[in-house]
Amino acid sequence: MIFSIQNAEAQLGGNWVDLEGKVISKALEAPIKATLTLESLPYGADIRVFHSDEETGDFSFKIKENKAYKIKVESKGYISLEEEIKIEDENNPVVFSLMPSGEGTILRLDINFKQSKAEILEESYKELDKLMQMLKEYPNMEIQLEGHTDFRGSASANMRLSEKRVNAVKSYLTSKSVDAKRIKTKAFGGTMPLSRENTEEAKLNNRRVEARILKTE
């Protein structure tokens, strides 16, 4: 595949351009932290390694105009991807879409609930519909929904809340004709926080539902 990128600004002699783009999950269109290995063609005289941003999936680096490159995109839990890049005249940011590789892959779901409740907010239905579509496209896939809360507060209450929330997500999916046998659930409460920082952002990130792929075939 050939991507065409507009010359962002003439630098380093006027023949270098900014290659900008994003790495996302094909299943949920969520950002992915990935390693991008760049190799100039045909002889590999220029080999460099970059990383996409963990929060946004964005990346940006310089490549030579009218020069062909091979880029390999890799991330744990996803099938690696190789593409050929060549700078031409159109303005098309590059989007690399990676497919989960199978058993053990964890997909972070962007799902919000009412404060301290298991009621899913309507704004989250779009994310759940993406998960539902993935399950329909891969009819043999089985997943485990895993619920987490922040670690502060009552441990038993946090465990009950995380259990209710994953069950609410499962109920939504089964209401859309996904077989309940394909969806397991597990509650962790606040036992596996992503961060122990005392900030609102950290607390929000700790309160999450993830989908672990158990089986693809």
C-alpha positions in Angstrom: 0.0 0.0 0.0 1.3 3.5 -0.8 0.4 6.4 1.4 0.8 10.0 0.2 1.6 12.8 2.6 1.7 16.6 2.1 5.0 18.3 2.6 4.5 19.8 6.1 7.4 22.3 6.0 10.6 22.5 4.1 13.4 21.6 6.5 16.9 20.2 6.3 17.6 21.4 2.8 13.9 21.4 1.8 13.6 17.7 1.1 12.4 16.4 4.4 8.7 16.1 5.5 6.7 15.3 8.6 5.1 11.9 8.5 2.2 12.0 11.0 -0.3 9.4 11.9 -2.0 7.2 14.5 -2.0 3.5 15.5 -5.3 2.1 16.6 -7.0 -1.1 17.4 -9.0 -2.5 14.4 -11.5 -4.0 16.8 -12.4 -0.9 18.8 -10.6 2.0 17.0 -8.9 2.7 20.3 -5.3 4.2 20.4 -2.4 1.7 20.8 1.1 2.2 22.0 3.2 0.6 19.3 6.8 0.4 18.1 7.3 1.6 14.5 10.5 0.5 12.7 11.3 2.6 9.7 13.6 1.3 6.9 14.5 3.2 3.7 14.1 1.3 0.4 15.6 -0.4 -1.4 18.8 -0.9 0.7 17.9 0.0 4.2 20.5 2.8 4.6 18.2 4.7 7.0 16.8 2.5 9.8 15.1 4.2 12.8 12.7 3.2 15.6 9.8 5.3 16.9 6.9 4.8 19.3 3.3 5.9 19.1 1.8 7.8 22.1 0.2 5.5 24.7 -2.8 7.8 25.3 -3.5 9.0 21.7 -1.8 6.5 19.4 -0.2 9.5 17.6 3.2 9.5 16.0 5.3 12.0 14.0 8.8 11.8 12.4 10.8 13.1 9.5 11.3 11.2 6.3 12.7 12.3 2.9 10.4 13.5 0.2 10.0 11.2 -2.8 11.8 8.4 -1.0 10.2 5.0 -0.4 10.2 3.5 3.1 9.0 0.3 4.7 7.4 0.6 8.1 6.8 -2.3 10.5 4.2 -1.6 13.3 4.3 -3.9 16.4 2.5 -4.0 19.7 2.1 -6.7 22.3 -1.2 -8.6 21.8 -1.6 -7.5 18.2 -0.7 -8.9 14.8 2.3 -6.9 13.4 1.8 -4.9 10.2 4.2 -3.9 7.4 3.4 -1.1 4.9 5.3 0.8 2.2 5.3 4.6 2.6 6.2 7.2 -0.1 5.8 10.9 0.1 3.8 12.5 -2.7 1.4 15.5 -2.9 -1.8 14.6 -1.1 -2.5 15.3 2.5 -3.5 12.0 4.1 -2.4 11.3 7.7 -1.4 7.6 8.1 -3.6 5.4 10.2 -2.2 1.9 11.1 -5.0 -0.4 12.2 -3.8 -3.5 14.1 -5.9 -6.6 14.8 -5.7 -8.4 18.1 -3.4 -11.5 17.8 -5.6 -13.8 19.9 -5.6 -15.4 23.3 -4.6 -13.1 26.1 -5.0 -9.8 24.2 -6.7 -7.2 26.5 -8.9 -4.5 24.9 -9.5 -1.4 27.1 -13.1 -0.4 26.6 -14.1 3.3 26.8 -17.3 2.7 28.9 -18.7 5.1 31.4 -21.2 4.5 34.2 -23.3 6.6 36.5 -21.4 7.7 39.6 -21.0 4.7 41.9 -23.6 2.7 40.0 -23.6 0.0 37.3 -25.9 1.9 34.9 -24.1 2.4 31.6 -24.2 5.9 30.2 -25.7 6.2 26.7 -22.5 7.8 25.4 -20.9 4.4 25.8 -23.2 2.5 23.6 -21.1 3.2 20.5 -18.1 1.5 22.1 -20.2 -1.5 23.1 -21.6 -1.7 19.6 -18.0 -1.9 18.2 -17.3 -4.8 20.6 -20.6 -6.5 19.6 -19.6 -6.1 15.9 -16.2 -7.7 16.5 -17.9 -10.7 18.2 -20.2 -11.1 15.2 -17.4 -10.8 12.7 -15.5 -13.5 14.6 -18.2 -16.0 15.6 -15.8 -18.4 17.4 -14.3 -15.6 19.5 -14.8 -15.8 23.3 -14.0 -13.0 25.7 -13.8 -12.3 29.4 -15.1 -9.0 30.7 -13.0 -7.7 33.5 -14.2 -5.0 35.9 -11.9 -2.7 37.9 -12.5 0.2 40.3 -10.2 2.6 42.0 -8.5 1.1 45.1 -9.9 3.8 47.5 -12.9 3.1 49.6 -14.4 -0.2 50.8 -12.7 -3.2 49.2 -15.9 -5.3 49.4 -18.0 -2.5 48.0 -15.5 -2.0 45.1 -15.6 -5.7 44.3 -19.4 -5.7 44.2 -19.5 -2.6 42.0 -17.0 -4.0 39.5 -19.0 -7.3 39.4 -22.3 -5.4 38.7 -20.6 -3.3 36.0 -19.2 -6.2 34.0 -22.6 -8.0 34.3 -24.3 -4.9 32.9 -21.9 -4.9 29.9 -22.6 -8.6 29.3 -26.3 -8.0 29.5 -26.0 -5.2 26.9 -24.1 -7.6 24.5 -26.5 -10.5 25.0 -29.4 -8.2 24.4 -27.9 -7.6 20.9 -28.0 -11.4 20.2 -24.4 -12.3 21.3 -24.5 -15.8 22.9 -23.9 -15.5 26.6 -21.7 -18.6 26.5 -19.1 -16.6 24.7 -18.8 -14.0 27.4 -17.3 -14.7 30.8 -17.0 -12.1 33.5 -14.5 -11.4 36.3 -14.5 -8.7 39.0 -11.2 -7.3 40.4 -12.5 -4.4 42.4 -9.6 -2.1 43.3 -7.0 -4.8 43.4 -5.3 -4.0 40.1 -5.1 -0.2 39.7 -3.2 1.3 36.8 -2.0 4.1 39.0 -1.8 4.9 42.7 -1.5 8.6 42.1 -4.0 10.7 44.0 -5.4 12.6 41.0 -8.8 12.6 39.3 -7.3 11.4 36.1 -5.6 8.4 37.8 -8.9 7.5 39.6 -10.8 7.7 36.3 -8.2 5.4 34.6 -8.5 2.9 37.4 -12.2 2.6 37.0 -12.4 0.6 33.8 -13.8 -2.4 32.0 -11.5 -4.5 29.8 -12.2 -7.4 27.4 -9.7 -10.2 27.5 -9.8 -12.4 24.4 -9.9 -16.0 25.5 -10.4 -17.7 22.1 -10.4 -16.7 18.5 -11.0 -20.0 16.7 
